[in-house]
């Protein structure tokens, strides 16, 4: 089960990197910034099943680690104006950070899976990921709005 979930995590990371590189070629919109955490939020339905329920302390731990990891993503996400449109700036560091976060996740999962039930651990990693993506996307939205207001000022 752990090997299968690790393989899925690696595949998902590769998909995220591919999507991020492809997205950098198209203008950014508020919808493109907001929708990923909205779509991911449906994963919270997993907590309806008792196997995935976590304690309040585990929730705080997972959210804290996610918030710390989000700082790396926030620092490597910026926008630029091209042809009067806003694009996500490509960052070489982003790919290395995603790979690094994946490695840390695999190491943590390998270590923690011997001490925490696989269902609880899955719930904690979902909370960690959600705790990472939400602050990152909020920061991206704020940066986007600042760049958009700059674009409007230069257009006038």
C-alpha positions as CSV (number, residue, x, y, z in Angstrom):
1,X,0.0,0.0,0.0
2,X,2.8,2.4,0.9
3,X,4.7,1.6,-2.3
4,X,1.6,2.1,-4.4
5,X,0.8,5.5,-2.8
6,X,4.5,6.6,-3.3
7,X,4.3,5.7,-7.0
8,X,1.0,7.7,-7.2
9,X,2.7,10.6,-5.5
10,X,5.6,10.5,-7.9
11,X,3.2,10.4,-10.9
12,X,1.2,13.3,-9.5
13,X,4.3,15.4,-8.9
14,X,5.3,14.8,-12.5
15,X,1.8,15.8,-13.7
16,X,2.0,19.0,-11.5
17,X,5.4,19.9,-13.1
18,X,4.1,19.3,-16.6
19,X,0.9,21.4,-15.9
20,X,3.0,24.2,-14.4
21,X,5.3,24.4,-17.4
22,X,2.4,24.3,-19.8
23,X,0.5,26.9,-17.8
24,X,3.4,29.3,-18.0
25,X,2.7,29.6,-21.7
26,X,-0.8,31.0,-21.2
27,X,-2.0,34.1,-19.4
28,X,-3.0,33.7,-15.8
29,X,-6.5,34.4,-14.6
30,X,-8.1,34.6,-11.1
31,X,-10.0,31.4,-11.9
32,X,-6.8,29.5,-12.7
33,X,-5.4,30.6,-9.3
34,X,-8.5,29.8,-7.2
35,X,-9.8,26.6,-8.8
36,X,-7.0,24.1,-7.7
37,X,-7.6,24.4,-4.0
38,X,-11.4,24.3,-4.6
39,X,-11.0,21.1,-6.6
40,X,-8.7,19.7,-4.0
41,X,-11.1,20.5,-1.2
42,X,-13.4,17.7,-2.4
43,X,-10.7,15.3,-0.9
44,X,-11.9,16.4,2.5
45,X,-14.8,13.9,2.0
46,X,-12.3,11.2,2.9
47,X,-12.7,12.2,6.5
48,X,-16.3,10.9,6.5
49,X,-14.7,7.5,6.7
50,X,-13.4,6.7,10.1
51,X,-10.2,5.2,8.8
52,X,-9.0,8.6,7.7
53,X,-9.9,10.6,10.8
54,X,-7.1,12.4,12.5
55,X,-6.7,14.0,16.0
56,X,-6.8,17.7,16.5
57,X,-3.0,17.6,17.3
58,X,-2.3,15.8,14.0
59,X,-4.4,18.4,12.2
60,X,-2.3,21.2,13.7
61,X,1.0,19.4,12.9
62,X,0.0,18.8,9.3
63,X,-1.3,22.3,8.8
64,X,1.9,23.7,10.3
65,X,4.2,21.7,8.1
66,X,2.1,22.6,5.1
67,X,2.3,26.3,5.9
68,X,6.1,26.1,6.2
69,X,6.3,24.2,2.9
70,X,4.1,26.8,1.2
71,X,6.7,29.5,1.9
72,X,9.0,27.8,-0.6
73,X,6.2,27.8,-3.3
74,X,5.3,31.4,-2.5
75,X,8.9,32.6,-2.9
76,X,9.2,30.9,-6.3
77,X,5.9,32.1,-7.8
78,X,5.8,35.4,-9.4
79,X,4.2,37.1,-12.4
80,X,5.3,39.1,-15.3
81,X,3.6,41.2,-17.9
82,X,3.9,40.2,-21.6
83,X,1.9,41.8,-24.4
84,X,-0.4,43.4,-21.9
85,X,-1.2,40.1,-20.2
86,X,-0.1,38.5,-17.0
87,X,1.9,35.3,-17.1
88,X,3.4,33.1,-14.4
89,X,7.2,33.5,-14.4
90,X,9.1,30.3,-15.0
91,X,11.3,29.4,-12.1
92,X,14.0,26.7,-12.3
93,X,13.9,26.6,-8.5
94,X,10.2,25.6,-8.6
95,X,10.9,22.1,-10.1
96,X,13.7,21.5,-7.6
97,X,11.5,22.6,-4.7
98,X,8.7,20.2,-5.9
99,X,11.1,17.3,-6.2
100,X,12.6,18.2,-2.8
101,X,9.1,18.3,-1.2
102,X,8.3,15.0,-2.8
103,X,11.5,13.4,-1.4
104,X,10.8,14.8,2.0
105,X,7.2,13.5,1.7
106,X,8.4,10.0,0.8
107,X,10.9,10.0,3.7
108,X,8.3,11.2,6.2
109,X,5.8,8.7,4.9
110,X,8.3,5.8,5.1
111,X,9.2,6.8,8.7
112,X,5.7,7.7,9.9
113,X,4.0,4.7,8.4
114,X,5.6,2.4,11.0
115,X,4.1,4.5,13.8
116,X,0.8,5.9,12.4
117,X,-2.0,3.9,10.8
118,X,-2.0,4.3,7.0
119,X,-5.5,5.9,6.9
120,X,-4.6,8.5,9.5
121,X,-1.3,9.1,7.7
122,X,-3.2,9.6,4.4
123,X,-5.5,12.1,6.1
124,X,-2.5,13.9,7.6
125,X,-0.8,14.2,4.2
126,X,-3.9,15.5,2.6
127,X,-4.2,18.1,5.3
128,X,-0.5,19.0,4.8
129,X,-1.0,19.4,1.0
130,X,-4.1,21.5,1.5
131,X,-2.3,23.5,4.2
132,X,0.4,24.1,1.6
133,X,-1.7,24.9,-1.5
134,X,-4.2,27.3,0.2
135,X,-1.6,29.9,1.5
136,X,0.3,29.5,-1.7
137,X,-2.7,30.3,-3.9
138,X,-3.8,33.1,-1.6
139,X,-0.3,34.7,-2.0
140,X,-0.5,34.1,-5.7
141,X,-3.9,35.8,-5.9
142,X,-2.5,38.8,-3.9
143,X,0.5,39.1,-6.2
144,X,-1.7,38.7,-9.3
145,X,-3.9,41.5,-8.1
146,X,-0.9,43.8,-7.5
147,X,0.5,43.1,-11.0
148,X,-3.0,43.5,-12.5
149,X,-3.3,47.0,-10.9
150,X,0.1,47.9,-12.2
151,X,-1.0,46.8,-15.7
152,X,-4.1,48.9,-15.4
153,X,-2.1,52.0,-14.3
154,X,0.3,51.6,-17.3
155,X,-2.6,51.2,-19.7
156,X,-4.3,54.4,-18.6
